[in-house]
């Protein structure tokens, strides 16, 4: 359930978990490290996503948080959850109606 409330700023119906950009979570003695992969190299939303991950973890009680961007392997839509794929279909369909 961790980070499921952190949404993509560009597609707010998707969480970072739905997108599959959370590659790993490591809990150390006094620190949590989150490994994230951008959906594409140079994605401008990654700074906002990183900040939102930090805020979410801070509110959950984590105080020492490290976020590491992992560029390889490159992100692919195969990493999206099935729920995320359904949400993006619904979002895309809704946005085309407007």
C-alpha positions in Angstrom: 0.0 0.0 0.0 3.0 2.2 0.4 3.1 5.1 -2.3 -0.3 4.2 -3.8 -1.5 7.7 -3.0 1.4 9.4 -4.9 -0.1 10.3 -8.3 1.6 11.1 -11.5 1.3 14.9 -12.0 0.8 14.5 -15.7 -1.9 11.8 -15.5 -3.4 12.2 -12.0 -5.6 9.0 -12.2 -2.4 7.0 -12.1 -0.2 6.4 -9.0 3.5 5.9 -9.2 2.7 2.2 -8.3 0.2 2.0 -11.2 2.8 3.4 -13.6 5.4 0.8 -12.5 8.1 3.5 -11.9 8.9 2.2 -8.4 11.6 -0.3 -9.1 12.6 -1.2 -5.6 12.1 -0.2 -1.9 14.9 -0.9 0.5 14.5 -0.5 4.2 17.7 0.0 6.0 18.2 0.6 9.8 17.2 4.2 9.8 16.6 5.0 6.1 14.2 4.0 3.3 15.5 4.1 -0.2 13.2 4.2 -3.2 14.5 3.4 -6.6 12.4 5.0 -9.4 12.7 4.8 -13.2 11.3 7.7 -15.3 8.9 6.9 -18.0 11.3 8.5 -20.4 14.8 10.0 -20.1 14.6 13.6 -18.9 11.0 13.4 -17.8 10.3 16.8 -16.1 7.7 15.3 -13.8 10.3 13.2 -11.9 11.3 16.1 -9.6 7.6 16.6 -8.6 7.2 12.8 -8.2 10.3 12.6 -6.0 9.0 15.4 -3.8 5.6 13.8 -3.5 7.2 10.5 -2.6 9.2 12.2 0.1 6.1 13.9 1.5 4.1 10.7 1.5 6.8 8.8 3.2 7.4 11.6 5.7 3.7 11.6 6.6 3.9 7.8 7.0 6.6 8.2 9.6 9.8 7.8 7.7 12.3 10.6 8.4 15.4 9.6 6.5 14.5 9.1 2.8 16.7 8.6 -0.2 15.3 8.5 -3.7 17.5 7.1 -6.4 16.8 7.4 -10.1 17.5 4.2 -12.0 17.7 4.7 -15.7 18.6 1.2 -16.8 16.7 -0.9 -17.7 14.5 1.7 -19.4 10.9 2.0 -18.3 8.3 0.1 -20.4 4.5 0.0 -20.3 4.9 -3.7 -19.4 5.8 -2.4 -15.9 2.3 -0.8 -15.4 -0.2 -2.7 -13.2 -3.3 -4.1 -14.9 -5.3 -1.6 -12.8 -3.1 1.2 -14.2 -3.6 0.1 -17.7 -7.4 0.2 -17.2 -7.2 3.6 -15.6 -5.2 5.1 -18.5 -7.7 3.6 -21.0 -10.6 5.3 -19.1 -8.7 8.5 -18.7 -7.7 8.6 -22.4 -11.3 7.9 -23.4 -12.7 10.6 -21.0 -10.1 13.3 -22.2 -11.0 12.7 -25.8 -14.7 13.3 -25.1 -14.0 16.8 -23.7 
